[in-house]
Amino acid sequence: MRIPQQQLRRPGTVTVEATVVVLALLIIILGMLDLGLAVFQYHVVSEAARQGARLAIVHGQMAPSGWNGGSWGTTTINKSANTTGTPIVDEIKPLLVGLDLTQTTIKAEWLDGSNAPENRVRVTVSTTYQPCVTFIFGNTSINLSASSTMPIAH
């Protein structure tokens, strides 16, 4: 079998082409992993907001005033997730797996001004996500926020 002369004159072509293809593939894979981490953190934020709203509707006006070191009232709560002493923040904090608690805020608001049955409560959880692969997504942080609104059960 005879090798064509054109292939003999370009000895580094395969190496250069392989390098370009592997580099592009690695960038795509790293970008997908980074985007997957952002989606995971958004899921955590969304689930924490849903569970926080559920806790607030179950602890409506029947909640004891000193429950877990505080009260479930009608005052809007807007706290950092790394604080303690607020019942709803203390209950949501264990759900925030993988998030930076100093960058995460929890806001609970009673939309109708009362914690009586059929009134609404909204819980919003917000955090920022800093992409790991900054040369793809830039050096900006992404705001992740989710809220859940439910009627108070009792």
Summary of the structure (lengths in Angstrom):
residues: 154
radius of gyration: 25.3
end to end distance: 86.2
largest distance: 90.5
contacts: 431
relative contact order: 0.19
helix: 45%
strand: 19%
